[in-house]
Amino acid sequence: MTLLSRKADYAMLIVSYLHHRPEGGNARAIAERFGLSRPFVANILKELSNRGYVTSHRGVKGGYALKESARSVTLADFLASIDEGFRLTLCNHTADPADVCSLEPSCPVKGPLADIHRRIVDVLRGVTLADVVAPPPVSPAPAAGLLHLLPPEPACCSSGDHCHHPQPATV
């Protein structure tokens, strides 16, 4: 089960690719890099351009570049503009009455699922494309914060003199 469409997933992949290449890229290079269909990548790039996330440059050295303003767009807004947005279930939001679940009027989990959906959308509203394509550096391992709990090294060991404490065996 995936919560994002392939189109939305690939659109974020393309935005990430362009973010890391300020000179831009073209559909062929992006498709080759990720093993995707060139026409599908070209269609997504065209849509990203139409939605204002990338600029297109025609000609022999043409291609696409990520607009700086795209980095501040929230993931919720991006998904809504690229796809039909994020939907946890059919009943969360649909404009098409034919797309409504037949159990909706008597569904006992509709309310709780709607609450979960709202929470997820709130999280997506707090995440920008920049957060996705340029995540912050990985922090040190959680155990690194526990080093201060270890007993201090004896003065004789840290002074460089010959230490009388037992040393671990080396192989």
N, C-alpha and C positions, 0 to 999 in steps of 0.2 A: 504494500500500500504506500503510495506516495501522496503527499499533500500538495506538491507543485507539479504543474504540467511540464512536459519535456521542453516545450517552448520557453516557459519561464526559467527553467533550469539552464537551458542553453543561453538565454539572453543574459543571465548573470555571469555565465562563463565567458561570454563575449565581452561584456563590460569589464570583467577582471583582466582579460587579455589586453584590452585597449588601455586600461589603467596602467599596466606595467610596461607599456610601449607608448611613450608620449608622441613618438613619430607616427603612430597609428598602425593600421593594418588593413588588409583586404580580405574578402570572403574566402578566396583560395587559400591564403596562408593560414587563416583561422581554422578552416575546415581541415586542412592537412595536419595542423598542430594537434587537433583533438580527435581526428578520425571521424568527422561529421560529414554529412551531405553538404556539398557546396551550395546547391540551390536553397536548402533550408537555412543555412547560415546567411546567405545573401538576403533572403526574405526577412530574417530577424534583424539584420543590419539596416535594411530599408525601413522597417518599422521603428527601430531605435532612432533612426534619423528623423522620421516623421513625428515622433513623440518628443524630439528635442534633446535626446540624451547624447547623441553623437553628431558630428558634422561630417559631411561627405565631400570628397574632393574628386573631381572627374579628371580624366586624362590617363596618360601612360603610367604616371606615378600616383594615380588616384587611390583612394581608399577611404577609411573612416578613422576618426579620432574622437576620443571621449571628451565631451565638454566638461569644463571644470564644474559647472553648476550641477551636473548629474551626480556628483559625489555627495551632495547634501540631500538628495531625494530619499525619502523614507522607503524602506522595503515594502511597506503596505501600499504606498502610492505607486511604486514601480510595478508591483504585481498587478495592481488594479488597472494600470494603463497598458501593460503588455498582454495580460490575459484577462480572465474574468475576475481577477483578484483571488484572494484566498478563501476557500470554503471548506470547512470541516465536514459538513454534511449538506445534502441537498436543500434542507429546509433553512439553512442559515441565511441565505439571501439569494433569491432568484427572481428574475423579472419575467421568466417564461412560466405561465401557469401549467403547461404540460410537463414541466420539470419538477413539479412539487410531488413530494412523497405522498402516496395514498393513505398512509397512516398518520399524517400530520395532525388532523383534528383530535385524535385520541392518543397521541404518542406520549408515553410517560417519561421519556428521556429528552424530549425536545428542549425543555427549559434548561436542564443541566448542560446539555451539549451547546446550547446557545451561549451560556455563560462561559464555557471553555473556549468557544469560538471568539467571544469578545476579548477574553484574556490574551489569546494568541495574537489577535489583531493589535491589541494594545502593545504587545512586545514588538511586533513588526513595525509599529509606528515609532518606536524608540530606537530602531536600527536604521542606519543610513547605508546607502550603497558603498560609501567609503569604508564603513565598518566591515562590510562583507569582502570587498576586494582588496583592502589593505588592513587586515586585522592587526591589532597591536602586537608587539613582540611577545613571545611566550615568556611567562614569568618563570622564575626558577622553580624547581620541583618543590612541592609543598613541604617536604622534609627539611629543605634548606632553612626554613623559618624556625626549625626546632634545634638548630645547632647551639643556640645559646643555653639550652638545657643540659648540654654535656658538661661534665666537670672540667675545670680549667686544666690545661696541660701543666705538669709540674715545672718549676723554674729550671731544674737541672736539664730537662728535655729541650726546653726552648732556648737555652743559652748557648747551645752548640757543644757543651762539654759532653764527655762520655756519660751516657745515661745508665743508671743502675736498674731502671725498671725493665721488666721482662719485655722483650721485643718479639713481635710475631715471627713465626718461622717463615722463611722464604724458600721457595722451591726453585 
